[in-house]
Amino acid sequence: MTALRPPTRAARNPVTNVWESAPVPGSLTGPVDPAPPEAPDRPRLVRDADPGLRP
């Protein structure tokens, strides 16, 4: 993933006039929380089924 959008870029420091590493806006520079699961806890057919019909 970092090859597609690197987390840093080269930027010149205006005070020292030296090239430094700077973050790229919108890139992932640190860990993020995982996305929630897309599947529901139980499928709709199982959830709506009559509990007396299934063991």
N, C-alpha and C positions, 0 to 999 in steps of 0.2 A: 504494500500500500504506500510506503514512503517513496517508492520509485516514481509513482504517478504524481504525487504532490509532496515534495519535500517539506519538512517542518520549518526549515530555516532558509534564509537567503543572504546574500552578501549585501551589506549596507555600509556606506561610508559614515564614520563618526564625524560630525561637523566640528567638534571641539579639537580632536586630535588629528583629524584628517587621515585616519587609518581605517582600512576595511575590517569590518567585524561581522559576526554572525547575528542576524536579526530574525525574529519570528515572521512567518508568512501569515497574513490575516486569513482566517478560515481553515487553516491546517490544524491537524491534531498534534499538539506539542506535548501532551501529557495523557495519562490514562483517563478513560471516561467510563461511566457506568454502562453495563450491557443493556441492550434493548429488551423490553419485556417479551415473553413468549407470545407468538401469534395465535397459537392454538388454545382453545378454551380448556378448562379443567376436564370436562367430560363432553364428548360429542352430543349434539342436540338430540339425536335419536335415542341415545342411552339415557340422557337426562329426562326425556319426556316419556320413556317407556314405563309401563305398569310394573312396579317393583315385585308384584306377585308372580309375574311370568318368568322372571329371570332369577337364577339361583344367586 
